[in-house]
Amino acid sequence: MIIFETERLRVRNYTGDDYDNYFALHGNPDVMRYIRPAQTREESDTKFEETILRIVPHTFMGRWAVEEKENGRFVGSFVIVPIPNDEERIQLGYSFIPEVWGKGYGTEVAKGGVDYFYNRTPLMEIYAVTETLNTASENVLLKAGFKPLEKKMDGEKELLVLVIRK
């Protein structure tokens, strides 16, 4: 099922055919550098089953695959999920395989996600969280319309929390 589309990208439900795609993100230390430690194949497959395949679809939240519209090639992931340890706040997030970094896909999917937030969710605000060292992601979120809200520590990492309100 297609969640939303942008000019070049399609955000769709993951399927049982996406184990390799999920691992391409979650097993890659470069992709996971600012998110969480990279996973082994076994850890990735288990997480995929627990967080994607076994979860009853929510009306407007989820974890979805991102593919190029032109050829259907998997390029990343897009999420609208609760912030860990802060379940009251719902966040938008994304990650992409390194082969497509620098193509503007992050900005494109973030803007598409903001449009999705405004037009297809009952939320009055949506958050984004990035490590302060990840200036590329911060720039993407600012281009998509997010405003800095606060900085906070998560262990040794300093995080920037951003928000968009309706």
Secondary structure as GFF3:
##gff-version 3
##sequence-region A 1 166
A	DSSP	beta_strand	2	5	.	.	.	ID=ss1
A	DSSP	beta_strand	9	13	.	.	.	ID=ss2
A	DSSP	alpha_helix	19	26	.	.	.	ID=ss3
A	DSSP	alpha_helix	29	32	.	.	.	ID=ss4
A	DSSP	alpha_helix	41	48	.	.	.	ID=ss5
A	DSSP	pi_helix	49	53	.	.	.	ID=ss6
A	DSSP	beta_strand	62	68	.	.	.	ID=ss7
A	DSSP	beta_strand	74	83	.	.	.	ID=ss8
A	DSSP	beta_strand	86	96	.	.	.	ID=ss9
A	DSSP	three_ten_helix	98	100	.	.	.	ID=ss10
A	DSSP	alpha_helix	105	120	.	.	.	ID=ss11
A	DSSP	beta_strand	125	131	.	.	.	ID=ss12
A	DSSP	alpha_helix	135	143	.	.	.	ID=ss13
A	DSSP	beta_strand	147	154	.	.	.	ID=ss14
A	DSSP	beta_strand	157	165	.	.	.	ID=ss15
###
